Amino acid sequence: MSSAVTLGKLRVIRKLITIDSAFSENAMQNVAVLEREREREIEERGEQERDARARALHSRSRARESARERDSERARARELRAKRALARREREREREREK
């Protein structure tokens, strides 16, 4: 009877070990899944940060280009005003000479 009890206890222990192993394996798989998800999140965050930096760089580049265009337009306008002023002065001199 004692050996039957011992054999029963061994079977129970073996089942518990099997169940524990299954839980451990499942837990390890869950940890692996969580690690992969975490790595994916880190990669996505890195991609988002790179995209944001690229957009900011492009935006700054566009702003610089716009500033250059405005400066160029202002310079052309100054040149045009200077030419008109020079032409006006020339006409005034001509009028003075004619008098």
RAJOTA-V460008 format. One record per residue. N is the residue number from 0. RES is the residue in one small letter. PHI is phi in degrees with one decimal (none if undefined). PSI is psi as a letter, one per 20 degrees, with the letter a starting at -180 (* if undefined). BURIAL is # if it has 9 or more other ideal C-beta (glycine too) atoms within 8 Angstrom, else .. Layout:
n->N res->RES phi->PHI psi->PSI burial->BURIAL
n->N res->RES phi->PHI psi->PSI burial->BURIAL
//
This chain:
n->0 res->m phi->none psi->h burial->.
n->1 res->s phi->-63.9 psi->h burial->.
n->2 res->s phi->-71.1 psi->h burial->.
n->3 res->a phi->-66.5 psi->g burial->.
n->4 res->v phi->-65.8 psi->g burial->.
n->5 res->t phi->-63.7 psi->g burial->.
n->6 res->l phi->-63.7 psi->g burial->.
n->7 res->g phi->-62.6 psi->g burial->.
n->8 res->k phi->-64.1 psi->g burial->.
n->9 res->l phi->-62.9 psi->g burial->.
n->10 res->r phi->-62.9 psi->g burial->.
n->11 res->v phi->-62.6 psi->g burial->.
n->12 res->i phi->-62.3 psi->g burial->.
n->13 res->r phi->-62.0 psi->g burial->.
n->14 res->k phi->-63.1 psi->g burial->.
n->15 res->l phi->-62.8 psi->g burial->.
n->16 res->i phi->-64.1 psi->g burial->.
n->17 res->t phi->-62.0 psi->g burial->.
n->18 res->i phi->-62.3 psi->g burial->.
n->19 res->d phi->-62.2 psi->g burial->.
n->20 res->s phi->-62.9 psi->g burial->.
n->21 res->a phi->-63.1 psi->g burial->.
n->22 res->f phi->-63.4 psi->g burial->.
n->23 res->s phi->-63.4 psi->g burial->.
n->24 res->e phi->-64.0 psi->g burial->.
n->25 res->n phi->-62.7 psi->g burial->.
n->26 res->a phi->-62.9 psi->g burial->.
n->27 res->m phi->-63.2 psi->g burial->.
n->28 res->q phi->-64.1 psi->g burial->.
n->29 res->n phi->-62.3 psi->g burial->.
n->30 res->v phi->-62.8 psi->g burial->.
n->31 res->a phi->-62.5 psi->g burial->.
n->32 res->v phi->-62.7 psi->g burial->.
n->33 res->l phi->-62.5 psi->h burial->.
n->34 res->e phi->-63.5 psi->g burial->.
n->35 res->r phi->-63.4 psi->g burial->.
n->36 res->e phi->-62.1 psi->g burial->.
n->37 res->r phi->-63.2 psi->g burial->.
n->38 res->e phi->-61.4 psi->g burial->.
n->39 res->r phi->-63.7 psi->g burial->.
n->40 res->e phi->-61.8 psi->g burial->.
n->41 res->i phi->-63.1 psi->g burial->.
n->42 res->e phi->-62.7 psi->g burial->.
n->43 res->e phi->-63.3 psi->g burial->.
n->44 res->r phi->-62.7 psi->g burial->.
n->45 res->g phi->-61.8 psi->g burial->.
n->46 res->e phi->-63.6 psi->g burial->.
n->47 res->q phi->-63.0 psi->g burial->.
n->48 res->e phi->-65.4 psi->g burial->.
n->49 res->r phi->-62.9 psi->g burial->.
n->50 res->d phi->-61.9 psi->g burial->.
n->51 res->a phi->-63.4 psi->g burial->.
n->52 res->r phi->-63.5 psi->g burial->.
n->53 res->a phi->-64.5 psi->g burial->.
n->54 res->r phi->-63.8 psi->g burial->.
n->55 res->a phi->-63.7 psi->g burial->.
n->56 res->l phi->-62.4 psi->g burial->.
n->57 res->h phi->-62.8 psi->g burial->.
n->58 res->s phi->-62.5 psi->g burial->.
n->59 res->r phi->-64.0 psi->h burial->.
n->60 res->s phi->-62.6 psi->g burial->.
n->61 res->r phi->-62.9 psi->g burial->.
n->62 res->a phi->-62.9 psi->g burial->.
n->63 res->r phi->-62.7 psi->g burial->.
n->64 res->e phi->-62.4 psi->g burial->.
n->65 res->s phi->-62.4 psi->g burial->.
n->66 res->a phi->-62.9 psi->g burial->.
n->67 res->r phi->-61.4 psi->g burial->.
n->68 res->e phi->-62.2 psi->g burial->.
n->69 res->r phi->-62.9 psi->g burial->.
n->70 res->d phi->-61.1 psi->g burial->.
n->71 res->s phi->-63.9 psi->g burial->.
n->72 res->e phi->-63.2 psi->g burial->.
n->73 res->r phi->-62.5 psi->g burial->.
n->74 res->a phi->-63.3 psi->g burial->.
n->75 res->r phi->-62.1 psi->g burial->.
n->76 res->a phi->-63.9 psi->g burial->.
n->77 res->r phi->-61.6 psi->g burial->.
n->78 res->e phi->-60.8 psi->g burial->.
n->79 res->l phi->-63.3 psi->g burial->.
n->80 res->r phi->-62.1 psi->g burial->.
n->81 res->a phi->-63.7 psi->g burial->.
n->82 res->k phi->-63.9 psi->g burial->.
n->83 res->r phi->-63.7 psi->g burial->.
n->84 res->a phi->-62.9 psi->g burial->.
n->85 res->l phi->-62.8 psi->g burial->.
n->86 res->a phi->-62.9 psi->g burial->.
n->87 res->r phi->-61.8 psi->g burial->.
n->88 res->r phi->-62.8 psi->g burial->.
n->89 res->e phi->-61.5 psi->g burial->.
n->90 res->r phi->-62.8 psi->g burial->.
n->91 res->e phi->-62.9 psi->g burial->.
n->92 res->r phi->-62.9 psi->g burial->.
n->93 res->e phi->-60.1 psi->g burial->.
n->94 res->r phi->-62.2 psi->g burial->.
n->95 res->e phi->-63.6 psi->h burial->.
n->96 res->r phi->-67.3 psi->h burial->.
n->97 res->e phi->-67.4 psi->h burial->.
n->98 res->k phi->-75.8 psi->* burial->.
//
